[in-house]
Amino acid sequence: MAWVVVLTSPGGDRFYGEAIDRDGIRYRCATPAQAEAFQTKSDAEASFYYFRFMRALDGYQLEAIEI
């Protein structure tokens, strides 16, 4: 099994966390198939730090889920 990051907008829309890009930025994507897969829940939760830098994601709830 793998763990992914789910980002829920204030309006209730759900997105998934992409892998970090070459500039050190993480984005959201529409499907879990596009999301970065982590080995453990703690690894997925450690990536929350990078999403907090994204002003466009202010107010989003972050959660690590197993898929």
Secondary structure by P-SEA (a helix, b strand, c coil): cbbbbbbbcccbbbbbbcccccccccccccccccccccccaaaaaaaaaaaaaccccccbbbbbbcc
